[in-house]
Amino acid sequence: MSDYITVAKADELLGAGWQGDGDADQAVMEANVWLSARNLPDDPVPSAVERAGALLAKEAAKGELYASTTGSVKRKRVKADTVESETEYTTGDNRQSGTMRLVLDLLRPWLSSGSTFDVRRA
């Protein structure tokens, strides 16, 4: 795992107290794991990647970076007599926070845009 962001750098970019009630060290570790999984440049770390790392650490400190999700409720049915409950979730729900959209836009130059590749004739 690469060190894209540190607690000191997050303090510099976001100001003291960015972690709120969260654990700053844990949040920075989660941000570094998230960034490392995307194979971003780390020598030197571009300023946009540092900024994205700081934002990711802030999301992680709130418990939102690697949070479990269940999706949006599509339909819910409750029956009182003989107690019955049913919940149906939407499929393919892809909601993202504004912060995560900003992070992805900051990292756009380094993220793969899909399954494109070069084909060369010998």
C-alpha positions as CSV (number, residue, x, y, z in Angstrom):
1,M,0.0,0.0,0.0
2,S,1.3,3.5,-0.9
3,D,1.1,6.5,1.3
4,Y,-0.8,9.0,-0.8
5,I,-2.0,11.0,2.2
6,T,-0.9,11.5,5.8
7,V,-2.7,12.9,8.8
8,A,-0.4,15.9,8.7
9,K,-1.2,16.5,5.0
10,A,-4.9,16.1,5.7
11,D,-4.6,18.6,8.5
12,E,-2.9,21.0,6.1
13,L,-5.4,20.6,3.3
14,L,-8.6,20.4,5.4
15,G,-7.8,22.1,8.6
16,A,-7.4,20.7,12.1
17,G,-10.4,18.7,13.3
18,W,-11.3,17.3,9.8
19,Q,-11.8,13.9,11.3
20,G,-14.6,15.0,13.7
21,D,-15.2,12.1,16.2
22,G,-13.4,9.6,13.9
23,D,-10.0,8.1,14.2
24,A,-7.6,10.1,12.0
25,D,-5.1,7.3,11.6
26,Q,-7.7,4.8,10.6
27,A,-9.3,7.2,8.2
28,V,-6.0,8.0,6.5
29,M,-5.3,4.2,6.2
30,E,-8.6,3.6,4.6
31,A,-8.0,6.5,2.1
32,N,-4.6,5.1,1.2
33,V,-6.1,1.6,0.7
34,W,-8.8,3.1,-1.6
35,L,-6.3,5.0,-3.6
36,S,-3.8,2.1,-3.8
37,A,-6.5,-0.1,-5.2
38,R,-6.6,2.2,-8.2
39,N,-2.9,2.1,-9.0
40,L,-2.4,5.8,-8.9
41,P,1.1,7.5,-9.2
42,D,2.9,7.8,-5.9
43,D,6.4,9.0,-6.7
44,P,5.8,11.9,-6.5
45,V,2.1,12.0,-5.4
46,P,0.3,14.6,-7.6
47,S,-1.4,17.4,-5.7
48,A,-4.8,16.3,-7.1
49,V,-4.3,12.8,-5.7
50,E,-3.3,14.3,-2.3
51,R,-6.5,16.5,-2.3
52,A,-8.6,13.4,-3.2
53,G,-6.9,11.5,-0.4
54,A,-7.7,14.1,2.1
55,L,-11.4,14.1,1.0
56,L,-11.4,10.3,1.2
57,A,-9.9,10.4,4.7
58,K,-12.7,12.8,5.8
59,E,-15.3,10.4,4.3
60,A,-13.6,7.5,6.1
61,A,-13.6,9.4,9.4
62,K,-17.4,9.7,9.1
63,G,-17.6,6.0,8.4
64,E,-18.8,6.5,4.9
65,L,-15.9,5.4,2.7
66,Y,-16.2,1.6,3.2
67,A,-19.8,1.7,4.6
68,S,-22.1,-1.2,3.9
69,T,-25.0,-0.2,1.7
70,T,-28.4,-1.9,1.1
71,G,-29.6,0.3,-1.7
72,S,-32.8,2.3,-1.9
73,V,-36.1,0.9,-0.9
74,K,-38.3,0.2,-4.0
75,R,-41.3,-1.2,-2.2
76,K,-42.2,-1.9,1.4
77,R,-45.1,-4.0,2.7
78,V,-46.3,-4.3,6.3
79,K,-49.2,-6.3,7.5
80,A,-50.5,-6.0,11.1
81,D,-52.6,-9.1,11.6
82,T,-50.4,-12.2,11.7
83,V,-47.3,-9.9,11.5
84,E,-45.8,-9.8,8.0
85,S,-43.1,-7.5,6.6
86,E,-41.5,-7.4,3.2
87,T,-39.0,-5.0,1.8
88,E,-37.7,-4.8,-1.9
89,Y,-34.6,-2.9,-2.8
90,T,-33.8,-1.4,-6.2
91,T,-31.2,-3.0,-8.3
92,G,-28.3,-1.1,-9.8
93,D,-28.7,1.8,-7.5
94,N,-25.6,3.9,-8.0
95,R,-25.9,6.9,-5.8
96,Q,-22.7,8.7,-4.9
97,S,-22.1,11.6,-2.5
98,G,-21.0,14.9,-3.9
99,T,-17.6,14.3,-2.2
100,M,-17.1,11.0,-4.0
101,R,-18.0,12.6,-7.4
102,L,-15.4,15.3,-6.7
103,V,-12.8,12.6,-5.7
104,L,-13.4,10.7,-9.0
105,D,-13.2,13.9,-11.0
106,L,-9.9,14.8,-9.3
107,L,-8.6,11.4,-10.2
108,R,-10.0,11.2,-13.7
109,P,-6.6,11.7,-15.5
110,W,-5.3,8.5,-13.8
111,L,-8.4,6.3,-13.8
112,S,-9.1,3.9,-16.6
113,S,-12.1,4.9,-18.6
114,G,-13.2,1.3,-19.4
115,S,-12.0,-1.4,-21.6
116,T,-10.0,0.5,-24.2
117,F,-6.7,-0.8,-25.4
118,D,-4.2,-0.2,-28.2
119,V,-4.2,-2.7,-31.1
120,R,-1.0,-2.6,-33.2
121,R,-0.4,-4.4,-36.4
122,A,3.0,-6.2,-36.6
